[in-house]
Amino acid sequence: MKGFDRVARLYRWSEYATFGPLLSRCRFEFLSSAEEAQRALVLGDGDGRFTAALLASSPEVLVDAVDQSAEMLRLLSTRCASERVHTHCIDAMRFHLHGPYDLIATHFFLDCLSTNDVETLALRIAANSAPNARWLISDFDIPAGILRWPARLLVRSLYLAFRVLTGLRIQQLPPWRQALEEAGFHCLQSVPRLRGILVAEMWVLRPTMRVR
Ligand SMILES: C[S@@+](CC[C@H](N)C(=O)[O-])C[C@H]1O[C@@H](n2cnc3c(N)ncnc32)[C@H](O)[C@@H]1O
């Protein structure tokens, strides 16, 4: 087994043991705003908890679920047994986007990418999205103020753990907000949790900035 395959089965339980319900609250923060979605791109959803909730809340949505871990995708397929979901076991950077998407979701995924990859991905997604497409994001963050250093330490420890467990090479949070802005997205809403160490954000593609 390689990469996230090694942790797939334990992922959910280790998440609950460390952060309780906080990561789930981030994932589902803006779910209700996606009820009308028709075409969704869900990158790195792991065991499929977000995709399952999306299918339940958005009756017409068709989902491209992309993950490079076969074991994670197997769990996702079991949890989301629906003809409305198409799974793709491939590196997101090599996935041929079948847009236009009106919903993109990346929960605790952008932190697995390098700065270059986040920039490239954001531009590719913008070019394959419908006007006003929404992008839901959950991730770790480094808040300003007194919690800056504890947050840095926590994020560093998590990267170290994932490096040991999955071989993840990335070691710091990429500047994904900047990448999204440069690709033409605009932040509509940001909800901090755990005093800003976690964040859930909803971004929208400005119609005039759409590349294609
Ligand atoms: C930290 S887990 C997050 C899982 C889930 N989204 C969540 O909210 O907990 C990252 C997921 O992204 C996948 N992943 C990481 N890098 C990837 C890449 N370059 N292409 C596709 N999937 C990737 C991993 O296999 C894993 O399932």
The ligand as a Gaussian input file, in Angstrom:
#p B3LYP/6-31G(d) Opt

LIG

0 1
 C       -5.925000      14.919000       4.080000
 S       -6.945000      13.904000       3.096000
 C       -8.503000      14.787000       3.157000
 C       -9.667000      13.869000       2.919000
 C      -11.042000      14.534000       2.988000
 N      -11.209000      15.510000       1.941000
 C      -11.316000      15.200000       4.298000
 O      -12.059000      16.188000       4.319000
 O      -10.851000      14.716000       5.332000
 C       -6.383000      14.283000       1.492000
 C       -7.035000      13.449000       0.397000
 O       -6.584000      13.945000      -0.859000
 C       -6.050000      12.896000      -1.637000
 N       -4.956000      13.484000      -2.423000
 C       -3.821000      14.053000      -1.966000
 N       -3.091000      14.547000      -2.981000
 C       -3.786000      14.280000      -4.111000
 C       -3.584000      14.553000      -5.490000
 N       -2.492000      15.200000      -5.914000
 N       -4.501000      14.143000      -6.373000
 C       -5.630000      13.491000      -5.953000
 N       -5.889000      13.199000      -4.670000
 C       -4.974000      13.592000      -3.755000
 C       -5.588000      11.841000      -0.653000
 O       -5.567000      10.562000      -1.243000
 C       -6.653000      11.976000       0.428000
 O       -7.784000      11.180000       0.152000

